[in-house]
Amino acid sequence: MASHPYTSLPERSFWRSAVAERGPLDIADLWTPKWPIAQDAPVITAGSCFAGHIGRTLLEEGMHWYDAEPPPPGLTAEQQSARGYRRFSFRTGNIYTAAALRQWIAWALGYRTPPGEVWEEDGRFYDPYRPAVEPEGFASPGELVRSREVTLAALRSALAEAEVFVFTLGLTEAWHDTARDTVLPMCPGTVRGSFDADRHVLRNHTASRVHEDLTQALDMAREVNPRLRTVLTVSPVPLTATATGRHAVVATTFSKSVLRAAAGQLADEDDRVDYFPSYEIVTALPGLAALPTLAGDQEPPGAPGASGAASPRGFFEANLRTVHPEGVAFVMGHFFRALRGEPAPTPHTPPQLPPATGGKDHSCDDALLDYYGPRAVPSAR
């Protein structure tokens, strides 16, 4: 048999051996870290809402999640959570887009100055760039500005001290304030503020824009910390709503595809950037959508799967957006096993391919590559 690159590829390179012959929970070897992360290496986290799980899991695994902006004394755990403490390494709130990350880093490192604008409602004051970090608002504009300065100082400290920055990309749709040339975390008028059609403009960022924003953000960060390495990931959480006019499914697919492409390109180009496939683990593994409801949860009457059939929820809760705690644990299990070089857990029963075709695809020319995979039919001698 003639020699070519496919004759020496590992099992994970072939769909049959890596996916089709395994149960969805047994698919492994999805990530090979570019570099080790020591147990005591300071790791900082930020990004979309899914990123909030990562810091907590790092702590549970005994790693050094660096909390640069701890809560003041006297707050209960619920109050800390409501005010955005201990969710990320600094109290920026969710950073959904690469453009917003670039903006926060530029502010923290003095490349740009944050606008002085504040939003007032019923005598309380809200930060346009962190509208949810104080649910009841600040008592004065000065208190708001001082609080933001604390967060910017925490971000500076985090970037300077960290060895690894884990950033989770969430969205491509971003509302821009054209009057101030800034990126807002939410559309004004939703969480707080007032919408102005002449000033607030939706921009759906392209892969090239996301790539540029990430590159510029990390370049600025490395000026204060040349050793900083970055793990990018894409949130599996779908869009709550889209302002593009598209169906939510189509808009979500566009957004996640763009983010995945940009993150992957940057990781391919830069040895200091890696990509971890949390998005793929939750949403793209075949069969996960047909898994029984996790953790023995009971479907409400009338819900899909309520009659004992498989639930379409997979790793999502009933709203099909929020990732179930067991889904988060499954994702992070892949992360830590790869870092530690541990084998995959004991496999479940593999799926049976339809006997009529043996799983062969006669309509795709590239299906012939399966011939060269592990446990393929031996060649004639």
Buried (B, 14 or more C-beta within 10 A) or exposed (E): EEEEEBEEBEBBBBBBBBBBBBBBBBBBBBBEBBEEBEEEBBBBBBBBBBBBBBBBBBBEBEBBBBBBBEBEEEEEEEEBBBBBBBBBBBBBBBBBBBBBBBBBBBBBBEEBEBBEBBBEEEEBBBBBBBBBBBEEBBEEBEBBBEBBEEBBBBBBBBBBBBBBBBBBBBBBBBBBBEEBEBBBBBBBEEBBBEEEEEEBEEBBBEBEBBBBBBBBBBEBBBEBBEEBBBBBBBBBBBBEEBEBEBEEEEBBBBBBBBBBBBBBBBBEEBEBBBBBBBBBBBBEBEBBBBBBBBEEBEBEEEBBBEEEEBBBBBBBBBEEBBBBEEBBBBBBBBBBBBBEEEEBEEEEEEBEEEEEEEBBEEEEEEBEBBEBBBEEEEEEE
